[in-house]
């Protein structure tokens, strides 16, 4: 048992050293700055949807904040399980975790129904699903692992 603990301690020390020497950051969201056909920024539309535009009567539809509140408590444990299954490969672990989180953002966009759309918006779009019009925003959710 003592040898196993020592081996794990050595592996953890090596992992700490690698992370200290080459820190990584996981980014998830609307990263590449895509645009709609009219030139409107996808990240800007996502922010308008997330926080609303009071002067235009558009209420907040917090798909990102709701997802973070619901899912982030699980990420530490998930990362440790993935890290172990990846033989302590930090980049592979962050990539896998990023895929999971990006999927949760897309799921949140696809399932959010409140607050409902105005009837005029439903009439224009032809359906009542908030946050989905062309699906470009949901398709633009990405993740990346970067140094630093």
C-alpha positions as a Python dict, from the first residue, in 0.01 Angstrom:
ca = {
    (1, 'X'): (0, 0, 0),
    (2, 'X'): (282, 244, 87),
    (3, 'X'): (446, 189, -255),
    (4, 'X'): (117, 267, -430),
    (5, 'X'): (75, 588, -230),
    (6, 'X'): (435, 686, -305),
    (7, 'X'): (386, 616, -677),
    (8, 'X'): (67, 827, -685),
    (9, 'X'): (239, 1105, -492),
    (10, 'X'): (524, 1103, -743),
    (11, 'X'): (279, 1114, -1031),
    (12, 'X'): (96, 1406, -872),
    (13, 'X'): (422, 1590, -815),
    (14, 'X'): (513, 1535, -1181),
    (15, 'X'): (168, 1660, -1287),
    (16, 'X'): (206, 1973, -1071),
    (17, 'X'): (548, 2037, -1226),
    (18, 'X'): (415, 1999, -1582),
    (19, 'X'): (122, 2231, -1513),
    (20, 'X'): (347, 2492, -1350),
    (21, 'X'): (590, 2485, -1642),
    (22, 'X'): (322, 2482, -1913),
    (23, 'X'): (-6, 2622, -1778),
    (24, 'X'): (-314, 2574, -1993),
    (25, 'X'): (-646, 2755, -2015),
    (26, 'X'): (-969, 2600, -2137),
    (27, 'X'): (-1193, 2843, -2324),
    (28, 'X'): (-1553, 2761, -2410),
    (29, 'X'): (-1799, 2985, -2588),
    (30, 'X'): (-1815, 3191, -2906),
    (31, 'X'): (-1444, 3207, -2974),
    (32, 'X'): (-1377, 3269, -3341),
    (33, 'X'): (-1590, 3580, -3376),
    (34, 'X'): (-1820, 3440, -3646),
    (35, 'X'): (-2072, 3660, -3819),
    (36, 'X'): (-2420, 3631, -3958),
    (37, 'X'): (-2467, 3695, -4333),
    (38, 'X'): (-2549, 4060, -4259),
    (39, 'X'): (-2217, 4103, -4073),
    (40, 'X'): (-2362, 4095, -3720),
    (41, 'X'): (-2121, 3936, -3472),
    (42, 'X'): (-2229, 3596, -3334),
    (43, 'X'): (-2065, 3669, -2994),
    (44, 'X'): (-2255, 3999, -2982),
    (45, 'X'): (-2588, 3826, -3055),
    (46, 'X'): (-2508, 3569, -2786),
    (47, 'X'): (-2444, 3852, -2537),
    (48, 'X'): (-2766, 4028, -2636),
    (49, 'X'): (-2956, 3704, -2583),
    (50, 'X'): (-2781, 3627, -2253),
    (51, 'X'): (-2831, 3972, -2098),
    (52, 'X'): (-3123, 4113, -2297),
    (53, 'X'): (-3160, 4455, -2455),
    (54, 'X'): (-3390, 4658, -2231),
    (55, 'X'): (-3429, 4951, -2470),
    (56, 'X'): (-3559, 4709, -2738),
    (57, 'X'): (-3783, 4519, -2495),
    (58, 'X'): (-3575, 4202, -2529),
    (59, 'X'): (-3558, 4021, -2195),
    (60, 'X'): (-3250, 3828, -2080),
    (61, 'X'): (-3240, 3461, -2176),
    (62, 'X'): (-2946, 3344, -1963),
    (63, 'X'): (-2856, 3018, -2138),
    (64, 'X'): (-2486, 3046, -2047),
    (65, 'X'): (-2522, 3154, -1683),
    (66, 'X'): (-2794, 2895, -1619),
    (67, 'X'): (-2575, 2620, -1763),
    (68, 'X'): (-2274, 2727, -1556),
    (69, 'X'): (-2480, 2740, -1236),
    (70, 'X'): (-2622, 2394, -1299),
    (71, 'X'): (-2316, 2217, -1438),
    (72, 'X'): (-2000, 2374, -1294),
    (73, 'X'): (-2018, 2196, -957),
    (74, 'X'): (-1958, 1871, -1150),
    (75, 'X'): (-1654, 1986, -1348),
    (76, 'X'): (-1386, 1927, -1082),
    (77, 'X'): (-1483, 1565, -1029),
    (78, 'X'): (-1532, 1516, -1402),
    (79, 'X'): (-1184, 1657, -1470),
    (80, 'X'): (-1025, 1425, -1216),
    (81, 'X'): (-1195, 1118, -1368),
    (82, 'X'): (-1097, 1221, -1721),
    (83, 'X'): (-740, 1303, -1611),
    (84, 'X'): (-702, 958, -1459),
    (85, 'X'): (-846, 787, -1768),
    (86, 'X'): (-608, 992, -1988),
    (87, 'X'): (-303, 879, -1790),
    (88, 'X'): (-259, 1236, -1653),
    (89, 'X'): (-251, 1398, -2000),
    (90, 'X'): (-362, 1754, -1918),
    (91, 'X'): (-420, 1866, -2278),
    (92, 'X'): (-634, 1563, -2363),
    (93, 'X'): (-826, 1608, -2038),
    (94, 'X'): (-898, 1975, -2100),
    (95, 'X'): (-998, 1898, -2459),
    (96, 'X'): (-1245, 1631, -2344),
    (97, 'X'): (-1380, 1857, -2069),
    (98, 'X'): (-1414, 2140, -2322),
    (99, 'X'): (-1616, 1916, -2554),
    (100, 'X'): (-1847, 1831, -2264),
    (101, 'X'): (-1896, 2193, -2156),
    (102, 'X'): (-1950, 2316, -2514),
    (103, 'X'): (-2211, 2043, -2555),
    (104, 'X'): (-2384, 2165, -2240),
    (105, 'X'): (-2389, 2523, -2377),
    (106, 'X'): (-2550, 2399, -2700),
    (107, 'X'): (-2797, 2191, -2499),
    (108, 'X'): (-2886, 2496, -2289),
    (109, 'X'): (-2949, 2705, -2601),
    (110, 'X'): (-3164, 2428, -2749),
    (111, 'X'): (-3374, 2370, -2437),
    (112, 'X'): (-3428, 2723, -2305),
    (113, 'X'): (-3792, 2821, -2347),
    (114, 'X'): (-3836, 3107, -2098),
    (115, 'X'): (-3912, 3386, -2122),
    (116, 'X'): (-4133, 3321, -2423),
    (117, 'X'): (-4096, 3515, -2744),
    (118, 'X'): (-4323, 3807, -2826),
    (119, 'X'): (-4607, 3716, -3061),
    (120, 'X'): (-4461, 3949, -3324),
    (121, 'X'): (-4135, 3752, -3314),
    (122, 'X'): (-4320, 3420, -3337),
    (123, 'X'): (-4514, 3555, -3637),
    (124, 'X'): (-4189, 3666, -3808),
    (125, 'X'): (-4001, 3341, -3737),
    (126, 'X'): (-4292, 3103, -3778),
    (127, 'X'): (-4216, 2919, -3451),
    (128, 'X'): (-4191, 2997, -3080),
    (129, 'X'): (-3846, 2863, -2986),
    (130, 'X'): (-3628, 3134, -2827),
    (131, 'X'): (-3257, 3158, -2917),
    (132, 'X'): (-3297, 2964, -3240),
    (133, 'X'): (-3354, 3138, -3569),
    (134, 'X'): (-3090, 3026, -3821),
    (135, 'X'): (-2909, 2794, -3569),
    (136, 'X'): (-2583, 2979, -3640),
    (137, 'X'): (-2539, 3078, -3275),
    (138, 'X'): (-2577, 2723, -3143),
    (139, 'X'): (-2346, 2590, -3415),
    (140, 'X'): (-2084, 2853, -3322),
    (141, 'X'): (-2018, 2724, -2969),
    (142, 'X'): (-1656, 2605, -2955),
    (143, 'X'): (-1382, 2517, -2712),
    (144, 'X'): (-1004, 2542, -2722),
    (145, 'X'): (-711, 2471, -2495),
    (146, 'X'): (-445, 2742, -2503),
    (147, 'X'): (-113, 2794, -2330),
    (148, 'X'): (-120, 3035, -2043),
}
